[in-house]
Amino acid sequence: MAAKVYIVYYSMYGHVEKLAEEIKKGATSVEGVEAKLWQVPETLPEEVLAKMSAPPKSDVPIITPNELAEADGLIFGFPTRFGMMAAQFKAFLDATGGLWRMQQLAGKPAGIFFSTGSQGGGQETTALTAITQLTHHGMIFVPIGYTFGAGMFEMEKVKGGSPYGAGTFAGDGSRCPTELELEQAFHQGKYFAIIAKKLKGSA
């Protein structure tokens, strides 16, 4: 039976969603792995989103907390708000109390990816503060470390991401993920999928 990897994200302007799509491509490139994209529910009213010039959401399905338990591995993606995950994703995780009580996510591998507005905006702190959520669920954090190779040491071009996971910079919202950032996202999906498959096979 194939290992199921769920890529669960929140994206207001599309930057995180673009990374999620590449992570899925990377995960599905591994034989014996099925990957699926999920969005978490929006918490802001439509009128507020309109004032923030947020585009309409894509048709990627909305996940419920209990559906997390179906996955063999989970990769969580979110934009940064003051160096931490966006409230929409935190609200979703706050609703996983039932899973926590039964420790239904314990032992599952989990990864993180992110988008920030600037280079000092939380490419490491966003992931670092998110690890507490994984810890309380007993999940196994799978960072990419420096497995991306030379791309981790790029100094000539602005590049998001860190040893914690793939990342991008949104800037004022007009900047799109670069080719190198997308390559790193693909790498994360593939790397994570290989580990999720190994863990499922040894269970």
N, C-alpha and C positions, 0 to 999 in steps of 0.2 A: 504494500500500500504506500502511495506517495506521501512524503512529508508535506504538511500544510504550513505555509508561511503566510501570515496575515500582515499586511503593511497598513497600519492604522494611523491616520493623520488628520490634522486640522490645517486648512490653508485659507487665508482670507483673500490674498491677491494672486495666488497661483504659483508662488515660488516653491513652497513645500510640495505642492502637488506635482510639479515638474520633476523634482528629485524623487518623489515616490514612484513615478512612472518608470524612471530609470532603474531604481532599486528593484522593481518588479521584473524588469527585463533581465537584470543580473541574476535574480533568484531563479527565474524560469529557465535560464540557460544551463542549470544544473539538472542532470537527468534524475528522475525520481522525486522531483520537487514541484509542488503546485503552489503558486503565489496568487494572492487576491488583494485588491485594493479596497480599503474601507475608509469612510470619513466618520468623524465623530459629530454629534449634533451641534448645530449653531446655537448660541445662547443669546445673541443680540437680536433685537427686533429689526424687521426689514427697513424701517425708516432710519434707524441708526446706521445700518450698513450702507444705505443709500447716501447718507451724509458723509460717510467715510470713503465714498467712491469705490466700494467693494463690488467686483463683478459678480454675476450670478454664480451659484455653485454648480459644479459639474454633475453628471448623472451617476457618479460613483456612489454605491449604496451606503446608507447610514448604518453603522454598527450599534448593537446593543451590548451592554457589559457582559452578559452571559455568553455571547457568541465568542468572546475571547478564549473561552475554555476549549473551543473546538480546535484551535490551532496548535501545531507542534512547536511553532516559533513565532515571535511577535516583534515587528520593527515599528517603533513609534516615531512619528514626525510632527513637528510643530514649530511655529514661529516664536520668536522671543519677545517677551514683554518685560522690560527692565531687568534683563539678565536671567529670566526664568521662563518656563513654558507659559504659553498663552492660557488665559483663564478658561477658555472653552475646553481645552484638553484636560486641564486640572479638574474641571467640573465633571468631565467624563470619568476620570480616574476616581474621583470622590464617590462615584456611584457604583464602584466595584466592591463595596463592603461585603456583599454576599459571597463573592468569590474569595475574598480574603479570609472570611470566617471559616470557610471549608478548605482553604489553601489550594484552590483548584488551579492556580497558575504556578504553584511551587515547582521548581525544577525545569520550567520551560525557559529556553534561551530568549533573550530580549536584546534588541539593538535600538539605537536612537539616532535620528538625524534632525536637522534644524536649519532655520533661516534667521539671520539677524539684519538689522538696518545698517550697521557699520562694523568696521573691523574690531572695534573695542566693545561691541554690543552684546557679547555673550556666546561666542563660538565654543567656549569651554564651560562657562558657568551654567549655561542652559542645560547642558547634558549632565554636568556634575550634580546640580540640584535635582534633576529628574531621577537620578539613581536611587534616591530615597524611596520613590514609589515602587521600584522594582524590588528593593530590599525587603520591604514589608510584605510583599507578595511571595517572597522566597524565590524570585526568578534569578536566572543566571545571566549577568550582563556580559554581552559579547561586543567589545569595542573593536574597531578595525586596527588599532595600534598603528604601526608603520608598514603594514602589509601592502599598501598602495604603492610603495616604492618611491621612485624619484619624484612622483607627483606630490608627495608630502613635503618636499623640500623646495618647492617652487618659490622663488624670491623675486622674479622679474614681473610677474603678473599678480594682480589681486586674486586671491583664491580663498574660498570658504572651506569649512571642514576642519577637522582636528583628529587626533587619535581616538577620540570618543565616537566619531561617526562623520558621515558626509554632511556638508553644509554649503550654504550660499549666502551672499550678501544682497539684500533687496535694495539698499540705498533709499532713494525717495520713492521706490516702487517701480521705477522704469527699468532698472537693471534686471536682466534675466540671467539665470544660471549659465555659466560659461561652459565651454566644451570640456575643460579639465574638471570642473565641478560635477558635471554629468558623468564623466568617466569614473570619478570617485564614487558616485552614487551607484553606478552599475557594479563597480567592484565590491561595494559594501553588500549589495544584494546577493552577489555570487558567493562571497566569502561567508556571509551569514547562513545562506542556504546549505552550503557544504557542512557546516557545523550542526545545523538543525537536523540534517539528514543523518549524520553520524550519531547524534544523541538519540534520535528515534530508533535507529537500527540497533543500538545497544540496550534499549529499554526492555 
